[in-house]
Every structure is written in structure tokens, then in C-alpha cells.
Amino acid sequence: MHRSFPSAPEKRSRIKLCLDVLKVISKGVTKPTNIMYKSNLSWATLMEILEILVNEDLVNLEIVGKRKRYKITQKGLDTLEYYRKVEEIFMALK
């Protein structure tokens, strides 16, 4: 019996990347390096995404000494909830 390898995973869209990072931060992960690992992103991509999220007021940047910490805002939590509802609607269509 011949087994084929699974196809390569699809590239995540910018929206999906932002949502993935928001989800990680919403779970209490605040350090950039930890966010990077849990989101499975490169450092450069993570920095771009975090800049977008901060600029859109979905995440707050807190600087303590030399350390950066990211915390989700209410707007970020609301965004995740809206996304969850939309995903639920479309998953029901299968």
C-alpha cells in the first residue's frame, strides 16, 4: 500500500497571523520571545504583527525597565470573540 505524505501546510494570511498572536497573548503569554514560539513565527514577522496589534489598540505594550510585555486590550478580546462567532457560523456550513 502506498502512503503519500501530507501536503505542505497552507501559508497563514496576515489576518490569521494577527488572530493567532492575539490568542496567545489572551492566554497570558506576555514576553515577546514566548509569544514568538507559541505563535510559531519568526522574530521579524512577530514584530510586524505586534506593531499592527498595538497600532490598532488590540494589544498594549508595557515597558518595564528594559523588558517589553504585551497585554491584550478589551478591543482585542472583543475581536477574538467576534472571530470565534464568525468561525462557528462557517464551520456549521460544512
C-alpha contacts under 8 A as a table, 3 or more apart, distances in Angstrom:
res1	aa1	res2	aa2	distance
12	R	16	K	5.82
12	R	17	L	6.26
13	S	16	K	5.09
13	S	17	L	6.20
14	R	17	L	5.04
14	R	18	C	6.22
15	I	18	C	5.14
15	I	19	L	6.17
16	K	19	L	5.02
16	K	20	D	5.99
17	L	20	D	5.08
17	L	21	V	6.25
17	L	49	I	7.31
18	C	21	V	5.24
18	C	22	L	6.13
18	C	49	I	5.97
18	C	53	L	7.24
19	L	22	L	4.95
19	L	23	K	6.09
19	L	80	L	7.04
20	D	23	K	5.14
20	D	24	V	6.36
20	D	39	S	6.17
21	V	24	V	5.13
21	V	25	I	6.24
21	V	35	I	6.92
21	V	39	S	5.84
21	V	49	I	7.71
21	V	50	L	7.95
22	L	25	I	5.17
22	L	26	S	5.97
22	L	58	L	7.93
22	L	59	V	7.81
22	L	72	I	7.04
22	L	76	G	6.98
22	L	80	L	7.39
23	K	26	S	5.02
23	K	27	K	6.48
23	K	80	L	7.29
24	V	27	K	5.35
24	V	28	G	7.15
24	V	29	V	6.05
24	V	35	I	6.43
24	V	38	K	6.72
24	V	39	S	6.76
25	I	28	G	5.36
25	I	29	V	4.84
25	I	30	T	5.97
25	I	35	I	6.96
25	I	70	Y	7.04
25	I	71	K	6.30
25	I	72	I	6.17
26	S	29	V	7.16
26	S	71	K	7.41
26	S	72	I	5.85
26	S	77	L	7.30
28	G	71	K	7.61
29	V	34	N	6.65
29	V	35	I	6.17
29	V	70	Y	7.96
30	T	34	N	7.34
30	T	35	I	6.81
30	T	69	R	4.98
30	T	70	Y	4.78
30	T	71	K	6.13
31	K	34	N	5.38
31	K	35	I	6.16
31	K	68	K	6.71
31	K	69	R	5.23
31	K	70	Y	6.69
32	P	35	I	5.00
32	P	36	M	6.09
32	P	68	K	7.17
32	P	69	R	6.91
32	P	70	Y	7.41
33	T	36	M	5.04
33	T	37	Y	6.42
33	T	43	W	7.93
34	N	37	Y	5.22
34	N	38	K	6.11
35	I	38	K	5.24
35	I	39	S	5.87
36	M	39	S	5.26
36	M	40	N	5.91
36	M	41	L	5.29
36	M	42	S	6.64
36	M	43	W	6.49
36	M	46	L	6.16
37	Y	40	N	5.01
37	Y	41	L	6.60
41	L	45	T	6.29
41	L	46	L	6.01
42	S	45	T	5.33
42	S	46	L	6.12
43	W	46	L	5.11
43	W	47	M	6.19
44	A	47	M	5.21
44	A	48	E	6.42
45	T	48	E	5.14
45	T	49	I	6.23
46	L	49	I	5.07
46	L	50	L	6.00
47	M	50	L	5.13
47	M	51	E	6.10
48	E	51	E	5.20
48	E	52	I	6.39
49	I	52	I	5.12
49	I	53	L	6.20
50	L	53	L	5.00
50	L	54	V	6.03
50	L	59	V	7.75
51	E	54	V	5.20
51	E	55	N	6.02
52	I	55	N	5.12
52	I	56	E	6.10
53	L	56	E	5.18
53	L	57	D	6.20
53	L	58	L	5.08
53	L	59	V	5.47
54	V	57	D	5.02
54	V	58	L	5.92
54	V	59	V	4.90
54	V	60	N	5.77
54	V	61	L	6.80
55	N	58	L	7.69
56	E	59	V	7.74
57	D	60	N	6.74
57	D	73	T	6.95
57	D	75	K	6.88
57	D	76	G	7.35
58	L	72	I	6.09
58	L	73	T	5.36
58	L	74	Q	7.40
58	L	75	K	5.40
58	L	76	G	4.02
58	L	77	L	7.74
58	L	79	T	7.95
59	V	70	Y	6.37
59	V	71	K	5.48
59	V	72	I	4.34
59	V	73	T	5.21
59	V	76	G	6.35
60	N	70	Y	5.63
60	N	71	K	5.24
60	N	72	I	6.21
60	N	73	T	6.45
61	L	68	K	6.76
61	L	69	R	5.86
61	L	70	Y	4.81
61	L	71	K	6.70
62	E	68	K	5.78
62	E	69	R	5.07
62	E	70	Y	6.16
62	E	71	K	7.69
63	I	66	K	6.69
63	I	67	R	5.66
63	I	68	K	4.61
63	I	69	R	6.26
64	V	67	R	5.24
64	V	68	K	6.39
64	V	69	R	7.66
72	I	75	K	7.98
72	I	76	G	5.65
72	I	77	L	6.76
73	T	76	G	4.98
73	T	77	L	6.34
74	Q	77	L	4.99
74	Q	78	D	6.07
75	K	78	D	5.01
75	K	79	T	6.11
76	G	79	T	5.02
76	G	80	L	6.34
77	L	80	L	5.18
77	L	81	E	6.29
78	D	81	E	5.04
78	D	82	Y	6.19
79	T	82	Y	5.14
79	T	83	Y	6.16
80	L	83	Y	5.05
80	L	84	R	6.10
81	E	84	R	5.02
81	E	85	K	6.28
82	Y	85	K	5.17
82	Y	86	V	6.26
83	Y	86	V	5.11
83	Y	87	E	6.01
84	R	87	E	5.10
84	R	88	E	6.07
85	K	88	E	5.03
85	K	89	I	6.30
86	V	89	I	5.15
86	V	90	F	6.36
87	E	90	F	5.25
87	E	91	M	5.96
88	E	91	M	5.15
88	E	92	A	6.26
89	I	92	A	5.35
89	I	93	L	6.95
90	F	93	L	5.23
90	F	94	K	7.42
91	M	94	K	5.81
